[in-house]
């Protein structure tokens, strides 16, 4: 399953170096929105779980370079989404939890 990014990706190369959103636009390849999008997508549960596990692997690989501790909450969010999808009735739990956001 492919996680879709926003349509403004081409604008990233035009962002001035040193601007306040450098880290968000270059270092954070996985966002909270991406995690939620996968968790509530219409894809089969096993495909969503595989995508979430892939996200977790990528985030964990980058934790050693995470000086601002920005990735820890994303790993926790992926873990929660995996747990919700893996548990009985998790599908409804994920959908209702994200609907409140």
C-alpha positions as CSV (number, residue, x, y, z in Angstrom):
1,X,0.0,0.0,0.0
2,X,1.3,3.4,-0.8
3,X,1.0,6.3,1.6
4,X,-0.1,9.4,-0.2
5,X,1.7,12.6,0.7
6,X,0.3,16.1,0.1
7,X,0.3,17.5,-3.4
8,X,2.8,20.2,-2.5
9,X,5.9,17.9,-2.4
10,X,7.4,19.7,-5.4
11,X,7.3,22.9,-3.3
12,X,9.8,21.4,-0.9
13,X,12.7,22.0,-3.1
14,X,11.8,25.7,-3.3
15,X,11.8,26.2,0.4
16,X,14.6,28.5,1.6
17,X,17.3,26.6,3.4
18,X,17.3,27.4,7.1
19,X,13.6,28.3,7.2
20,X,11.7,27.2,10.3
21,X,10.0,24.3,8.6
22,X,13.1,22.6,7.3
23,X,12.9,19.8,9.7
24,X,9.3,19.1,9.1
25,X,9.6,19.1,5.4
26,X,12.8,17.2,5.0
27,X,13.5,15.1,8.1
28,X,9.9,13.9,8.9
29,X,9.0,11.6,6.1
30,X,6.3,10.0,8.2
31,X,3.7,12.2,9.9
32,X,0.9,11.6,12.4
33,X,-1.5,12.2,9.5
34,X,0.2,9.5,7.5
35,X,-0.2,7.0,10.3
36,X,-3.9,7.8,10.8
37,X,-4.5,7.6,7.0
38,X,-3.1,4.1,6.9
39,X,-5.0,3.0,10.1
40,X,-8.4,4.1,8.8
41,X,-7.9,3.4,5.1
42,X,-10.2,1.0,3.2
43,X,-7.3,-1.4,2.5
44,X,-7.5,-4.9,4.1
45,X,-6.3,-5.0,7.7
46,X,-3.3,-7.2,6.9
47,X,-2.1,-4.6,4.3
48,X,-2.5,-1.8,6.8
49,X,-0.7,-3.7,9.5
50,X,2.2,-4.3,7.1
51,X,2.3,-0.6,6.2
52,X,2.3,0.4,9.8
53,X,5.0,-2.1,10.7
54,X,7.1,-0.7,7.8
55,X,6.6,2.9,9.2
56,X,7.6,1.7,12.6
57,X,10.8,0.1,11.2
58,X,11.7,3.4,9.4
59,X,11.0,5.5,12.5
60,X,13.0,3.2,14.8
61,X,16.0,3.3,12.4
62,X,15.9,7.1,12.7
63,X,15.6,7.3,16.5
64,X,19.3,7.4,17.1
65,X,19.6,10.6,15.1
66,X,16.4,12.1,16.7
67,X,17.9,14.9,18.9
68,X,14.6,16.6,19.5
69,X,12.8,13.5,20.5
70,X,10.2,14.2,17.8
71,X,10.0,10.6,16.6
72,X,9.2,8.9,19.9
73,X,5.5,10.0,19.9
74,X,5.2,8.9,16.2
75,X,6.5,5.4,17.2
76,X,4.0,5.3,20.0
77,X,1.2,6.3,17.6
78,X,2.2,3.5,15.2
79,X,2.3,1.0,18.1
80,X,-1.2,2.1,19.2
81,X,-2.6,1.8,15.6
82,X,-1.0,-1.7,15.3
83,X,-2.4,-2.7,18.6
84,X,-5.9,-1.4,17.7
85,X,-5.9,-3.1,14.4
86,X,-4.6,-6.4,15.8
87,X,-7.1,-6.6,18.6
88,X,-10.6,-8.0,18.2
89,X,-12.8,-5.3,17.0
90,X,-9.8,-3.1,16.4
91,X,-11.1,-1.8,13.1
92,X,-14.0,0.0,14.7
93,X,-11.8,1.2,17.5
94,X,-9.3,2.8,15.1
95,X,-11.9,4.4,13.1
96,X,-13.8,5.9,16.1
97,X,-10.6,7.0,17.8
98,X,-9.4,8.9,14.7
99,X,-12.8,10.3,14.0
100,X,-12.6,12.3,17.3
101,X,-9.4,14.0,16.2
